[in-house]
Amino acid sequence: MNPLLVQNVTVVDGTRRAPFAGGILAADGRIAEVDPGLTPPPGCEVLDGGGGFVAAGLVDAHAHIQSTRVDGGASATWHAEEPPGLVALRAAWKLMGLLRLGVTAVRNCGSYQHLDLAVREAERLELLDFSRVFAAGSVLTVPGGHLHKTGRPVTDTADFKKAIHEEVEAGVDFIKVAVSEGMTRPGAAFTVEELRPAVDEAHSLGKKVAAHAETVESMEVAIKAGVDSIEHGSWLNRDIAGMMADAGTFFVPTFNRLRVRYDVNGGWRFPEATRTNAAKAYPIFVDALHVALDRGVPIALGTDGYGTVLDEVTALASVGLTAEQLLTAGTLRASQVLDVTDDFGTLEPGKAADFVVLADNPLQNAEAWRSPRHVVKRGRRVPTEDGVAPRVANYLWSVLPGWQAA
C-alpha cells in the first residue's frame, strides 16, 4: 500500500495544539507525520484537501449494527428470525454507508449470537471496507429483563461471573450490562451488591463495563458498582451528574433518542407513556447535562440507532454544546471510553490513519461534519462516488420518519 499525503488543509488534531496549515502523511495504515510543509515521499499518493480541515474520524459510541428501528422508530427488530449471514450483510451494508459519512468506527453495545464479533473480524481481515467495530457481544441482563430475548440473562453472582468469562473468551472488546428496563419502567435490575462483583470481574479481565441505565435508581447502582460508562441515562438529574463527576464515570447520553421522543412534531411514533415520560425528563436532563459538562464528566457521542452521529451532533448543539465539545465527544472521548487512545481519537504519529477532510472548521461549526470532502481509513481514501451513503440515508429516511428532519 502506497503512502498517502493529504495536503492543503488545516489540521485539527484533537489535542491542545492550535490548528495549523499543513498536511498529514499516512503509511502502512498509520499516521507517519502531522506537520506543516510535508514533502511527498517516493511513490506517495497525494490528496489535495482544497483548503479544508482534517480531523479524526467520528465514532458512534453506542450503536446496534444488527438492529433496525421499526414502527416509526417506536421499536426495533434484531432480525433474529433471519439467517445470520443475511443479518451480517445488513450490518455490513449499514457500516459501509456510515463510513462514507465520516463515521470511521462504532462501539456496538450488544448483538444477538455474537454477530458483532463476526462483522468486526470481517473488517479487520479487510474482506469489506466499512466502519471499524468494537463489539460487546451479548448484553448481560436478568431473566425477563431488558433485551432478555436477544441478550444473556444471568441468575446470580456466580452465573454473572461465568457469563463475563465466556463473553471475554468469545473475544468481546467490552462488557454491556442492562441495569434497568426502558425509560418508562422504574427501578434497577441489580443491586450494588449484585453488580459490583461482576464489574470487578470484568475489570480483572481487562474489560470496561457499559451500563444501560435509564432511571435514577439504576444509574446510582451502576455508578456505585464502578461501571465505566452510563448509557442513555434518560432520567439524568443534577445529583447523578455529580455522582458521575466524583466517580469519573463516562456518559454516553444518546441525546437524540430522548429528543425525538420528546418532539411530538418530529414524525416519530411512540406510545403515549413514552412521550409523557420524555416530556418530564427532557428539561431536567438538559439542565443536568450542562452540570455534568461543567463538572468535567467525559461525554461521548452515541445514537442507539436513532439516526447517525451527525444527528446526535445536531441535537446536542441545539441545547448549547459547543462545536469543540462535540468534536472531543465524537473522537477523543469515544477512544477513551473504549480504552484505545493509543490508536484512535487524535491525529498524532503512530495512531491509526482514520480521518476526514471537511469543508468547514469543526471547532467552530458543529455542522461541518455533514460535509466530508474525503474520508480516509487505514491510510486509504474511501471512495464516496459509489452512492452507498445516499442509499443508506434514503433507507434510514424510509424507516425512520423523523430522521431526515433530525
C-alpha positions as CSV (number, residue, x, y, z in Angstrom):
1,M,0.0,0.0,0.0
2,N,1.5,3.3,-1.1
3,P,1.8,6.2,1.4
4,L,-0.9,8.9,1.3
5,L,-0.3,12.6,1.8
6,V,-3.2,14.9,2.5
7,Q,-2.1,18.4,1.9
8,N,-3.6,21.9,1.5
9,V,-5.6,21.5,4.8
10,T,-5.8,23.0,8.2
11,V,-5.0,20.3,10.7
12,V,-7.4,20.0,13.7
13,D,-5.5,17.2,15.6
14,G,-7.8,17.0,18.6
15,T,-5.0,17.7,21.1
16,R,-4.4,21.1,22.8
17,R,-2.3,22.1,19.8
18,A,-3.7,25.0,17.9
19,P,-5.0,24.2,14.4
20,F,-2.3,24.8,11.7
21,A,-2.0,24.8,8.0
22,G,-0.1,21.8,6.8
23,G,-0.7,18.2,6.0
24,I,-0.9,14.6,7.2
25,L,1.1,11.6,5.9
26,A,-0.2,8.1,6.3
27,A,1.9,4.9,5.7
28,D,1.1,1.3,6.4
29,G,-2.3,2.3,7.8
30,R,-0.8,4.6,10.4
31,I,-0.1,8.3,10.7
32,A,3.5,8.9,10.0
33,E,3.7,12.7,10.2
34,V,1.4,15.6,11.0
35,D,3.2,18.8,10.2
36,P,3.3,21.9,8.0
37,G,5.3,21.7,4.8
38,L,5.4,17.9,4.3
39,T,7.1,16.6,1.2
40,P,5.6,13.6,-0.6
41,P,7.9,10.6,-0.3
42,P,8.6,8.4,-3.5
43,G,5.5,6.6,-4.7
44,C,3.2,8.6,-2.5
45,E,-0.4,9.3,-3.4
46,V,-1.2,13.0,-2.9
47,L,-4.7,14.1,-2.0
48,D,-5.5,17.8,-2.2
49,G,-7.7,18.9,0.7
50,G,-8.8,22.0,-1.1
51,G,-8.2,24.3,1.8
52,G,-10.4,22.3,4.1
53,F,-9.9,20.9,7.6
54,V,-8.7,17.5,8.6
55,A,-9.9,15.9,11.8
56,A,-10.1,12.4,13.3
57,G,-13.0,10.3,12.1
58,L,-16.2,10.3,14.2
59,V,-17.1,7.3,16.4
60,D,-20.6,6.2,17.2
61,A,-20.1,5.2,20.9
62,H,-23.5,3.5,21.2
63,A,-24.5,1.6,18.1
64,H,-26.5,-1.5,17.4
65,I,-25.5,-2.7,13.9
66,Q,-27.8,-5.7,14.0
67,S,-31.0,-3.9,14.7
68,T,-33.3,-1.7,12.7
69,R,-35.8,0.7,14.1
70,V,-39.4,-0.1,13.0
71,D,-42.9,1.1,13.8
72,G,-41.9,4.7,13.1
73,G,-39.0,4.4,15.4
74,A,-41.0,3.2,18.4
75,S,-39.4,-0.2,18.5
76,A,-36.6,-2.2,16.9
77,T,-36.1,-5.5,15.3
78,W,-32.9,-7.5,15.7
79,H,-33.7,-9.6,12.6
80,A,-33.4,-12.7,14.8
81,E,-35.7,-14.7,12.6
82,E,-33.4,-14.2,9.5
83,P,-30.4,-16.3,8.6
84,P,-27.3,-15.0,10.4
85,G,-25.5,-14.4,7.1
86,L,-28.2,-12.1,5.9
87,V,-28.2,-10.1,9.1
88,A,-24.4,-9.8,8.9
89,L,-24.7,-8.5,5.4
90,R,-27.3,-6.0,6.5
91,A,-24.9,-4.8,9.2
92,A,-22.0,-4.5,6.8
93,W,-24.1,-2.5,4.3
94,K,-25.1,-0.1,7.0
95,L,-21.5,0.3,8.1
96,M,-20.4,0.9,4.6
97,G,-22.7,3.9,4.4
98,L,-21.7,5.2,7.8
99,L,-18.0,5.1,6.8
100,R,-18.7,7.2,3.8
101,L,-20.4,9.8,6.0
102,G,-17.2,10.0,8.1
103,V,-18.1,7.6,10.9
104,T,-14.9,5.6,10.9
105,A,-15.8,3.4,13.9
106,V,-18.7,2.2,16.0
107,R,-18.9,0.8,19.6
108,N,-21.6,-1.8,19.2
109,C,-23.4,-2.1,22.5
110,G,-24.8,-5.6,22.2
111,S,-25.8,-8.1,19.5
112,Y,-27.6,-11.4,19.0
113,Q,-25.5,-14.5,18.7
114,H,-22.2,-12.5,18.7
115,L,-22.9,-11.2,15.2
116,D,-20.9,-8.0,16.0
117,L,-17.8,-10.1,16.6
118,A,-18.1,-11.7,13.2
119,V,-18.7,-8.4,11.4
120,R,-15.7,-6.9,13.4
121,E,-13.5,-9.7,12.2
122,A,-14.6,-9.2,8.6
123,E,-13.4,-5.6,8.8
124,R,-10.2,-6.5,10.5
125,L,-9.4,-9.0,7.8
126,E,-10.3,-6.3,5.2
127,L,-12.8,-8.6,3.5
128,L,-15.0,-5.5,3.1
129,D,-14.3,-1.8,3.8
130,F,-16.7,-0.4,6.4
131,S,-16.5,1.3,9.8
132,R,-14.4,-0.4,12.4
133,V,-16.5,-2.3,15.0
134,F,-15.8,-2.6,18.7
135,A,-18.0,-5.4,20.0
136,A,-19.8,-6.0,23.3
137,G,-21.3,-9.4,22.2
138,S,-24.3,-10.4,24.4
139,V,-26.0,-7.9,26.6
140,L,-26.0,-9.3,30.2
141,T,-29.4,-8.9,31.8
142,V,-31.8,-10.6,34.2
143,P,-34.5,-13.2,33.3
144,G,-37.4,-11.3,31.7
145,G,-35.4,-8.1,31.8
146,H,-34.3,-5.6,29.1
147,L,-33.2,-7.4,25.9
148,H,-33.5,-10.8,27.6
149,K,-34.6,-12.4,24.3
150,T,-31.5,-11.3,22.4
151,G,-29.1,-11.0,25.3
152,R,-27.9,-13.3,28.0
153,P,-29.9,-13.4,31.3
154,V,-27.9,-14.2,34.5
155,T,-29.4,-15.5,37.7
156,D,-26.8,-15.0,40.4
157,T,-23.3,-13.8,41.1
158,A,-21.7,-17.0,40.0
159,D,-23.7,-17.0,36.8
160,F,-22.8,-13.4,36.2
161,K,-19.1,-14.0,36.5
162,K,-19.3,-17.1,34.3
163,A,-21.1,-15.1,31.7
164,I,-18.4,-12.4,31.7
165,H,-15.7,-15.0,31.4
166,E,-17.4,-16.6,28.4
167,E,-18.0,-13.3,26.7
168,V,-14.3,-12.4,27.2
169,E,-13.3,-15.8,25.9
170,A,-15.5,-15.2,22.8
171,G,-13.5,-12.1,22.1
172,V,-15.6,-9.1,23.2
173,D,-14.0,-5.7,23.4
174,F,-16.1,-4.6,26.5
175,I,-19.0,-5.8,28.6
176,K,-22.5,-4.5,28.3
177,V,-24.9,-4.8,31.3
178,A,-28.6,-3.8,31.3
179,V,-29.1,-2.3,34.8
180,S,-32.6,-1.0,34.0
181,E,-35.6,-1.6,31.8
182,G,-36.7,1.2,29.4
183,M,-37.4,4.7,30.4
184,T,-41.0,4.1,31.4
185,R,-40.1,1.4,33.9
186,P,-38.8,2.5,37.4
187,G,-36.2,0.8,39.5
188,A,-33.0,-1.1,38.9
189,A,-32.4,-4.7,37.7
190,F,-29.5,-5.3,40.0
191,T,-28.4,-4.1,43.5
192,V,-24.9,-2.7,44.1
193,E,-24.0,-5.9,45.9
194,E,-25.0,-8.0,42.8
195,L,-23.4,-5.8,40.2
196,R,-20.1,-4.8,41.9
197,P,-18.5,-8.3,41.9
198,A,-19.4,-8.6,38.2
199,V,-17.8,-5.3,37.4
200,D,-14.7,-6.2,39.4
201,E,-14.5,-9.5,37.5
202,A,-14.7,-7.7,34.1
203,H,-12.0,-5.2,35.2
204,S,-9.8,-8.1,36.4
205,L,-10.0,-9.4,32.8
206,G,-9.1,-6.1,31.3
207,K,-12.6,-5.2,30.1
208,K,-14.6,-2.0,30.6
209,V,-18.3,-2.2,31.6
210,A,-21.0,-0.2,29.9
211,A,-24.3,0.1,31.8
212,H,-27.7,0.5,30.1
213,A,-29.2,2.7,32.9
214,E,-32.3,4.8,32.2
215,T,-33.6,5.5,35.8
216,V,-32.1,7.4,38.7
217,E,-32.1,4.2,40.8
218,S,-30.2,2.2,38.1
219,M,-27.7,5.0,37.5
220,E,-27.0,5.2,41.2
221,V,-26.5,1.4,41.4
222,A,-24.2,1.4,38.3
223,I,-22.0,4.3,39.4
224,K,-21.6,2.8,42.9
225,A,-20.8,-0.6,41.5
226,G,-17.9,1.0,39.5
227,V,-19.1,0.7,35.9
228,D,-17.1,2.7,33.3
229,S,-20.0,4.3,31.4
230,I,-23.6,5.1,31.8
231,E,-25.6,4.6,28.6
232,H,-28.7,6.7,27.9
233,G,-29.5,8.0,31.4
234,S,-32.9,9.3,30.4
235,W,-33.7,10.4,33.9
236,L,-30.4,12.2,34.5
237,N,-30.5,14.9,37.2
238,R,-28.0,17.1,38.9
239,D,-27.3,14.6,41.7
240,I,-26.5,11.9,39.2
241,A,-24.3,14.2,37.2
242,G,-22.4,15.0,40.4
243,M,-22.0,11.3,41.2
244,M,-20.6,10.6,37.7
245,A,-18.2,13.5,38.1
246,D,-17.0,12.3,41.5
247,A,-16.6,8.7,40.3
248,G,-15.0,9.6,36.9
249,T,-17.8,7.7,35.1
250,F,-18.2,8.3,31.4
251,F,-21.6,9.3,30.0
252,V,-23.0,8.3,26.5
253,P,-26.2,10.3,26.5
254,T,-27.7,9.2,23.2
255,F,-29.5,12.5,23.4
256,N,-31.2,12.5,20.0
257,R,-33.0,9.4,21.3
258,L,-34.6,11.4,24.1
259,R,-35.2,14.5,21.9
260,V,-37.2,12.6,19.2
261,R,-39.3,11.0,21.9
262,Y,-40.0,14.5,23.3
263,D,-40.7,16.2,20.0
264,V,-44.3,15.4,19.1
265,N,-43.9,17.1,15.7
266,G,-40.8,15.1,14.6
267,G,-42.7,12.3,12.8
268,W,-41.6,9.6,15.1
269,R,-44.3,7.4,16.6
270,F,-44.1,6.4,20.3
271,P,-46.5,5.2,22.9
272,E,-48.1,8.0,24.9
273,A,-46.4,6.8,28.1
274,T,-43.0,7.2,26.4
275,R,-43.8,10.7,25.2
276,T,-45.2,11.7,28.6
277,N,-42.1,10.5,30.4
278,A,-39.8,12.1,27.8
279,A,-41.5,15.4,28.3
280,K,-40.9,15.2,32.0
281,A,-37.3,14.1,31.7
282,Y,-36.2,16.4,28.9
283,P,-35.7,19.7,30.7
284,I,-34.2,18.1,33.7
285,F,-31.8,16.1,31.5
286,V,-30.7,19.1,29.5
287,D,-30.0,21.1,32.7
288,A,-28.1,18.1,34.3
289,L,-26.1,17.5,31.1
290,H,-24.6,21.0,31.4
291,V,-23.9,20.4,35.0
292,A,-22.1,17.2,34.0
293,L,-20.0,19.1,31.5
294,D,-19.2,21.8,33.9
295,R,-18.1,19.2,36.5
296,G,-15.9,17.5,33.9
297,V,-17.9,14.4,33.2
298,P,-16.4,12.9,30.0
299,I,-19.2,12.6,27.4
300,A,-19.1,10.5,24.2
301,L,-21.5,10.6,21.2
302,G,-23.8,7.7,20.7
303,T,-27.0,7.1,18.8
304,D,-28.6,3.8,19.8
305,G,-29.8,3.6,16.2
306,Y,-31.7,6.9,16.3
307,G,-30.2,8.5,13.2
308,T,-26.4,8.8,12.9
309,V,-23.7,10.6,14.9
310,L,-24.3,13.6,12.7
311,D,-27.8,13.8,14.1
312,E,-26.5,13.4,17.6
313,V,-24.2,16.4,17.0
314,T,-27.0,18.5,15.7
315,A,-29.3,17.6,18.6
316,L,-26.6,18.4,21.3
317,A,-25.6,21.6,19.5
318,S,-29.3,22.7,19.7
319,V,-29.1,22.6,23.5
320,G,-25.9,24.6,23.7
321,L,-22.9,22.2,23.4
322,T,-20.1,23.9,21.6
323,A,-18.5,22.7,18.4
324,E,-15.3,22.0,20.2
325,Q,-17.1,19.9,22.9
326,L,-18.8,17.9,20.2
327,L,-15.6,17.3,18.3
328,T,-14.0,16.0,21.5
329,A,-17.0,13.9,22.4
330,G,-17.1,12.3,18.9
331,T,-13.4,11.5,18.8
332,L,-11.1,11.6,21.9
333,R,-13.8,10.7,24.4
334,A,-15.0,7.8,22.4
335,S,-11.5,6.4,22.2
336,Q,-11.2,6.9,26.0
337,V,-14.4,5.0,26.8
338,L,-13.1,2.2,24.6
339,D,-9.6,2.4,26.1
340,V,-8.0,2.6,22.7
341,T,-6.3,6.1,22.9
342,D,-3.0,4.7,21.7
343,D,-4.6,4.1,18.3
344,F,-7.5,6.5,18.0
345,G,-9.1,9.8,19.0
346,T,-6.5,12.3,17.9
347,L,-4.3,12.9,14.8
348,E,-0.8,12.0,16.1
349,P,2.1,10.0,14.6
350,G,1.7,6.3,15.3
351,K,-2.0,6.3,15.5
352,A,-4.4,4.7,13.1
353,A,-4.8,6.7,9.9
354,D,-8.6,7.2,10.2
355,F,-9.6,10.8,9.5
356,V,-11.9,13.1,7.5
357,V,-11.4,16.2,5.4
358,L,-14.2,18.7,6.0
359,A,-15.1,21.8,4.1
360,D,-15.5,23.9,7.3
361,N,-13.9,24.2,10.7
362,P,-15.3,21.6,13.1
363,L,-14.0,23.6,16.1
364,Q,-16.3,26.5,15.1
365,N,-19.2,24.9,13.2
366,A,-20.7,21.6,14.5
367,E,-22.5,21.1,11.2
368,A,-19.1,20.9,9.4
369,W,-19.3,17.1,9.9
370,R,-22.1,16.9,7.4
371,S,-19.9,17.9,4.5
372,P,-17.0,15.5,4.3
373,R,-14.8,16.1,1.2
374,H,-12.8,13.0,1.8
375,V,-12.8,10.0,4.2
376,V,-9.6,8.1,5.0
377,K,-9.5,4.8,6.9
378,R,-6.4,2.6,7.4
379,G,-4.5,5.2,5.4
380,R,-6.6,4.6,2.3
381,R,-9.1,7.1,0.7
382,V,-12.6,5.7,1.0
383,P,-14.5,6.0,-2.4
384,T,-17.5,8.2,-2.0
385,E,-18.8,8.2,-5.6
386,D,-20.5,4.8,-5.4
387,G,-23.6,6.2,-3.9
388,V,-23.6,3.9,-0.9
389,A,-24.0,6.7,1.7
390,P,-27.0,8.3,-0.1
391,R,-28.7,4.9,-0.4
392,V,-28.2,4.3,3.3
393,A,-29.6,7.8,4.0
394,N,-32.6,7.1,1.9
395,Y,-33.1,3.8,3.7
396,L,-33.0,5.4,7.1
397,W,-35.4,8.1,6.0
398,S,-37.8,5.4,4.8
399,V,-37.9,3.5,8.1
400,L,-37.4,6.4,10.5
401,P,-39.9,9.2,9.8
402,G,-38.1,11.8,11.9
403,W,-34.5,11.0,10.8
404,Q,-34.3,13.4,7.9
405,A,-35.5,16.4,9.9
406,A,-33.1,15.4,12.7
